[in-house]
């Protein structure tokens, strides 16, 4: 991801690079873009942009992390307000069965962790997309959501971008920073893979049940004698 971001910087220039990174972070939750490309709008993007900032003398790391944190915060705020305004129907129109299954799992996660779910979800691709809306649908106290969203935006948006920056710019920290970021990214990949596997398993189960019902239906409908 850092190589692609470096190429992007060379092609677009500094200002547009900032806007693209911030726009992807914002759209990942506000516009549900993270449903379709969770890793492009998530951990890899943040870590990679930090690496690029360290390698480039043109990017300002302070401006980059501040903008990333604000974009992450605003994205979740928009998701929360949409859920609060339009209710569960807004969620259910977002996609097909796989998306609905992810929403159901995220709801369970939210009910279990409450305030902390908003913070923890930042590091989980699917949960990151749906928790803000679910919190809005569930009428979570606005101030509570705002504080948890702020902490999550700083921990994830600012923290992971700085992790990438220091991984490249301070040799003594490099190995530890890569391990920390690697854990975040690996956890995201594992969560996404498990979601995909679970959806496939559910689809096969439903297909077998439907085929069984179709096979039984004609005999039930046949007239006696």
Secondary structure as GFF3:
##gff-version 3
##sequence-region A 1 225
A	DSSP	alpha_helix	2	12	.	.	.	ID=ss1
A	DSSP	alpha_helix	14	30	.	.	.	ID=ss2
A	DSSP	alpha_helix	33	36	.	.	.	ID=ss3
A	DSSP	alpha_helix	43	55	.	.	.	ID=ss4
A	DSSP	alpha_helix	61	86	.	.	.	ID=ss5
A	DSSP	alpha_helix	88	92	.	.	.	ID=ss6
A	DSSP	alpha_helix	97	113	.	.	.	ID=ss7
A	DSSP	alpha_helix	115	120	.	.	.	ID=ss8
A	DSSP	three_ten_helix	121	123	.	.	.	ID=ss9
A	DSSP	alpha_helix	125	137	.	.	.	ID=ss10
A	DSSP	alpha_helix	142	152	.	.	.	ID=ss11
A	DSSP	pi_helix	153	158	.	.	.	ID=ss12
A	DSSP	alpha_helix	159	169	.	.	.	ID=ss13
A	DSSP	alpha_helix	171	221	.	.	.	ID=ss14
###
